[in-house]
Amino acid sequence: MNVAIVLIPLMLLILSSAICMVFLKNLLHSALMLIISLLLIAVLYVFLFADFLAVSQILIYAGGILVIILFGIMLTQQIGVVSYAVINSNKWYGIISCSTLFLVMGYYILQLELGAPVATNPIGSTIQPIGKSLLTTYLLPFELVTILLTVALIGAALIANKVKR
Protein backbone atom coordinates (compact mmCIF):
# COMPACT_ATOMS: atom_id res chain seq x y z
CA MET A 1 0.00 0.00 0.00
CA ASN A 2 1.30 3.43 -0.88
CA VAL A 3 1.81 5.61 2.17
CA ALA A 4 0.76 8.79 0.37
CA ILE A 5 -2.77 7.42 -0.13
CA VAL A 6 -3.32 7.47 3.62
CA LEU A 7 -1.04 10.23 4.86
CA ILE A 8 -1.91 13.03 2.43
CA PRO A 9 -5.67 13.01 3.22
CA LEU A 10 -4.83 12.74 6.93
CA MET A 11 -2.51 15.74 6.72
CA LEU A 12 -5.15 17.70 4.77
CA LEU A 13 -7.69 16.93 7.50
CA ILE A 14 -5.24 18.07 10.19
CA LEU A 15 -4.51 21.26 8.28
CA SER A 16 -8.17 22.03 7.59
CA SER A 17 -9.21 21.50 11.20
CA ALA A 18 -6.34 23.71 12.39
CA ILE A 19 -7.35 26.46 9.94
CA CYS A 20 -10.98 26.18 11.08
CA MET A 21 -9.80 26.41 14.70
CA VAL A 22 -8.02 29.69 14.00
CA PHE A 23 -10.73 31.36 11.92
CA LEU A 24 -13.93 30.32 13.74
CA LYS A 25 -15.43 33.19 15.70
CA ASN A 26 -17.08 31.07 18.40
CA LEU A 27 -14.56 30.12 21.07
CA LEU A 28 -16.32 26.85 21.91
CA HIS A 29 -16.26 25.73 18.27
CA SER A 30 -12.56 26.63 18.07
CA ALA A 31 -11.86 24.43 21.12
CA LEU A 32 -13.74 21.55 19.50
CA MET A 33 -11.67 21.99 16.33
CA LEU A 34 -8.55 21.86 18.50
CA ILE A 35 -9.72 18.50 19.89
CA ILE A 36 -10.20 17.21 16.35
CA SER A 37 -6.74 18.45 15.33
CA LEU A 38 -5.06 16.78 18.31
CA LEU A 39 -6.86 13.48 17.74
CA LEU A 40 -5.84 13.49 14.07
CA ILE A 41 -2.24 14.17 15.07
CA ALA A 42 -2.45 11.12 17.33
CA VAL A 43 -3.55 9.09 14.30
CA LEU A 44 -0.52 10.43 12.44
CA TYR A 45 1.71 9.25 15.31
CA VAL A 46 0.25 5.76 14.96
CA PHE A 47 1.23 5.70 11.29
CA LEU A 48 4.75 6.79 12.27
CA PHE A 49 5.05 3.86 14.74
CA ALA A 50 5.20 6.22 17.71
CA ASP A 51 2.53 4.51 19.76
CA PHE A 52 3.62 6.07 23.06
CA LEU A 53 3.29 9.56 21.57
CA ALA A 54 -0.13 8.67 20.16
CA VAL A 55 -1.43 7.46 23.52
CA SER A 56 0.13 10.44 25.30
CA GLN A 57 -1.40 12.82 22.76
CA ILE A 58 -4.87 11.41 23.37
CA LEU A 59 -4.63 11.13 27.15
CA ILE A 60 -2.80 14.35 27.96
CA TYR A 61 -3.90 16.81 25.32
CA ALA A 62 -7.22 15.66 23.89
CA GLY A 63 -8.35 14.01 27.11
CA GLY A 64 -7.05 16.21 29.89
CA ILE A 65 -6.06 19.69 28.89
CA LEU A 66 -8.87 20.26 26.43
CA VAL A 67 -11.49 19.10 28.90
CA ILE A 68 -10.17 21.76 31.29
CA ILE A 69 -10.28 24.35 28.48
CA LEU A 70 -13.87 23.42 27.61
CA PHE A 71 -14.98 23.60 31.24
CA GLY A 72 -13.23 26.94 31.58
CA ILE A 73 -15.00 28.27 28.49
CA MET A 74 -18.41 27.00 29.51
CA LEU A 75 -18.22 28.03 33.16
CA THR A 76 -16.77 31.53 32.87
CA GLN A 77 -18.76 34.53 31.70
CA GLN A 78 -20.80 32.63 29.09
CA ILE A 79 -17.97 32.87 26.55
CA GLY A 80 -19.49 30.01 24.55
CA VAL A 81 -22.47 32.22 23.70
CA VAL A 82 -20.60 35.41 22.80
CA SER A 83 -18.42 35.63 19.68
CA TYR A 84 -15.29 37.78 19.84
CA ALA A 85 -13.60 39.32 16.82
CA VAL A 86 -9.83 39.52 17.04
CA ILE A 87 -8.30 42.66 15.58
CA ASN A 88 -4.56 42.45 15.05
CA SER A 89 -2.32 44.95 13.31
CA ASN A 90 0.34 42.30 12.60
CA LYS A 91 -1.88 40.25 10.30
CA TRP A 92 0.15 40.94 7.16
CA TYR A 93 3.44 40.08 8.86
CA GLY A 94 1.93 36.78 9.91
CA ILE A 95 0.61 36.04 6.44
CA ILE A 96 3.97 36.83 4.82
CA SER A 97 6.00 34.79 7.33
CA CYS A 98 3.63 31.81 7.18
CA SER A 99 3.58 31.89 3.38
CA THR A 100 7.37 32.00 3.27
CA LEU A 101 7.62 29.10 5.70
CA PHE A 102 5.03 27.15 3.69
CA LEU A 103 6.93 27.72 0.44
CA VAL A 104 10.30 26.70 1.93
CA MET A 105 8.84 23.56 3.51
CA GLY A 106 6.96 22.74 0.31
CA TYR A 107 10.16 23.03 -1.70
CA TYR A 108 11.98 20.58 0.57
CA ILE A 109 9.05 18.19 0.68
CA LEU A 110 8.93 18.12 -3.11
CA GLN A 111 12.63 17.16 -3.10
CA LEU A 112 11.83 13.94 -1.22
CA GLU A 113 11.37 10.63 -2.91
CA LEU A 114 7.78 9.61 -2.21
CA GLY A 115 8.28 6.19 -3.75
CA ALA A 116 10.61 5.11 -0.94
CA PRO A 117 9.85 1.78 0.73
CA VAL A 118 7.56 1.83 3.72
CA ALA A 119 9.37 1.55 7.04
CA THR A 120 8.49 -1.27 9.37
CA ASN A 121 8.64 -1.20 13.12
CA PRO A 122 11.44 -3.62 14.05
CA ILE A 123 11.43 -2.93 17.79
CA GLY A 124 7.73 -3.40 18.46
CA SER A 125 5.89 -1.27 20.99
CA THR A 126 7.70 1.62 22.65
CA ILE A 127 5.23 2.00 25.52
CA GLN A 128 6.73 -0.60 27.86
CA PRO A 129 10.39 0.59 27.73
CA ILE A 130 9.40 4.24 28.15
CA GLY A 131 7.05 3.42 31.02
CA LYS A 132 9.69 1.29 32.74
CA SER A 133 12.31 4.04 32.46
CA LEU A 134 9.85 6.68 33.74
CA LEU A 135 9.11 4.63 36.85
CA THR A 136 12.69 3.51 37.56
CA THR A 137 15.44 5.73 36.18
CA TYR A 138 13.46 8.99 35.91
CA LEU A 139 11.12 8.58 38.88
CA LEU A 140 12.41 11.59 40.86
CA PRO A 141 12.11 14.12 37.97
CA PHE A 142 8.71 12.63 37.10
CA GLU A 143 7.43 13.18 40.64
CA LEU A 144 8.96 16.68 40.84
CA VAL A 145 7.12 17.68 37.67
CA THR A 146 3.92 16.23 39.15
CA ILE A 147 4.34 18.35 42.30
CA LEU A 148 5.15 21.45 40.21
CA LEU A 149 2.03 21.02 38.08
CA THR A 150 -0.13 20.48 41.17
CA VAL A 151 1.20 23.67 42.78
CA ALA A 152 0.60 25.58 39.52
CA LEU A 153 -2.98 24.28 39.37
CA ILE A 154 -3.64 25.33 42.99
CA GLY A 155 -2.10 28.74 42.30
CA ALA A 156 -4.24 29.23 39.21
CA ALA A 157 -7.36 28.31 41.20
CA LEU A 158 -6.44 30.82 43.92
CA ILE A 159 -5.81 33.57 41.38
CA ALA A 160 -9.10 32.83 39.60
CA ASN A 161 -10.92 32.87 42.95
CA LYS A 162 -9.43 36.29 43.87
CA VAL A 163 -10.48 37.77 40.51
CA LYS A 164 -14.15 36.87 41.12
CA ARG A 165 -14.29 38.69 44.48
C-alpha positions in Angstrom: 0.0 0.0 0.0 1.3 3.4 -0.9 1.8 5.6 2.2 0.8 8.8 0.4 -2.8 7.4 -0.1 -3.3 7.5 3.6 -1.0 10.2 4.9 -1.9 13.0 2.4 -5.7 13.0 3.2 -4.8 12.7 6.9 -2.5 15.7 6.7 -5.1 17.7 4.8 -7.7 16.9 7.5 -5.2 18.1 10.2 -4.5 21.3 8.3 -8.2 22.0 7.6 -9.2 21.5 11.2 -6.3 23.7 12.4 -7.3 26.5 9.9 -11.0 26.2 11.1 -9.8 26.4 14.7 -8.0 29.7 14.0 -10.7 31.4 11.9 -13.9 30.3 13.7 -15.4 33.2 15.7 -17.1 31.1 18.4 -14.6 30.1 21.1 -16.3 26.8 21.9 -16.3 25.7 18.3 -12.6 26.6 18.1 -11.9 24.4 21.1 -13.7 21.6 19.5 -11.7 22.0 16.3 -8.6 21.9 18.5 -9.7 18.5 19.9 -10.2 17.2 16.3 -6.7 18.5 15.3 -5.1 16.8 18.3 -6.9 13.5 17.7 -5.8 13.5 14.1 -2.2 14.2 15.1 -2.5 11.1 17.3 -3.5 9.1 14.3 -0.5 10.4 12.4 1.7 9.3 15.3 0.2 5.8 15.0 1.2 5.7 11.3 4.8 6.8 12.3 5.1 3.9 14.7 5.2 6.2 17.7 2.5 4.5 19.8 3.6 6.1 23.1 3.3 9.6 21.6 -0.1 8.7 20.2 -1.4 7.5 23.5 0.1 10.4 25.3 -1.4 12.8 22.8 -4.9 11.4 23.4 -4.6 11.1 27.2 -2.8 14.4 28.0 -3.9 16.8 25.3 -7.2 15.7 23.9 -8.3 14.0 27.1 -7.0 16.2 29.9 -6.1 19.7 28.9 -8.9 20.3 26.4 -11.5 19.1 28.9 -10.2 21.8 31.3 -10.3 24.3 28.5 -13.9 23.4 27.6 -15.0 23.6 31.2 -13.2 26.9 31.6 -15.0 28.3 28.5 -18.4 27.0 29.5 -18.2 28.0 33.2 -16.8 31.5 32.9 -18.8 34.5 31.7 -20.8 32.6 29.1 -18.0 32.9 26.5 -19.5 30.0 24.6 -22.5 32.2 23.7 -20.6 35.4 22.8 -18.4 35.6 19.7 -15.3 37.8 19.8 -13.6 39.3 16.8 -9.8 39.5 17.0 -8.3 42.7 15.6 -4.6 42.4 15.1 -2.3 45.0 13.3 0.3 42.3 12.6 -1.9 40.3 10.3 0.2 40.9 7.2 3.4 40.1 8.9 1.9 36.8 9.9 0.6 36.0 6.4 4.0 36.8 4.8 6.0 34.8 7.3 3.6 31.8 7.2 3.6 31.9 3.4 7.4 32.0 3.3 7.6 29.1 5.7 5.0 27.1 3.7 6.9 27.7 0.4 10.3 26.7 1.9 8.8 23.6 3.5 7.0 22.7 0.3 10.2 23.0 -1.7 12.0 20.6 0.6 9.0 18.2 0.7 8.9 18.1 -3.1 12.6 17.2 -3.1 11.8 13.9 -1.2 11.4 10.6 -2.9 7.8 9.6 -2.2 8.3 6.2 -3.7 10.6 5.1 -0.9 9.9 1.8 0.7 7.6 1.8 3.7 9.4 1.6 7.0 8.5 -1.3 9.4 8.6 -1.2 13.1 11.4 -3.6 14.0 11.4 -2.9 17.8 7.7 -3.4 18.5 5.9 -1.3 21.0 7.7 1.6 22.7 5.2 2.0 25.5 6.7 -0.6 27.9 10.4 0.6 27.7 9.4 4.2 28.2 7.1 3.4 31.0 9.7 1.3 32.7 12.3 4.0 32.5 9.8 6.7 33.7 9.1 4.6 36.8 12.7 3.5 37.6 15.4 5.7 36.2 13.5 9.0 35.9 11.1 8.6 38.9 12.4 11.6 40.9 12.1 14.1 38.0 8.7 12.6 37.1 7.4 13.2 40.6 9.0 16.7 40.8 7.1 17.7 37.7 3.9 16.2 39.1 4.3 18.4 42.3 5.2 21.4 40.2 2.0 21.0 38.1 -0.1 20.5 41.2 1.2 23.7 42.8 0.6 25.6 39.5 -3.0 24.3 39.4 -3.6 25.3 43.0 -2.1 28.7 42.3 -4.2 29.2 39.2 -7.4 28.3 41.2 -6.4 30.8 43.9 -5.8 33.6 41.4 -9.1 32.8 39.6 -10.9 32.9 43.0 -9.4 36.3 43.9 -10.5 37.8 40.5 -14.1 36.9 41.1 -14.3 38.7 44.5 
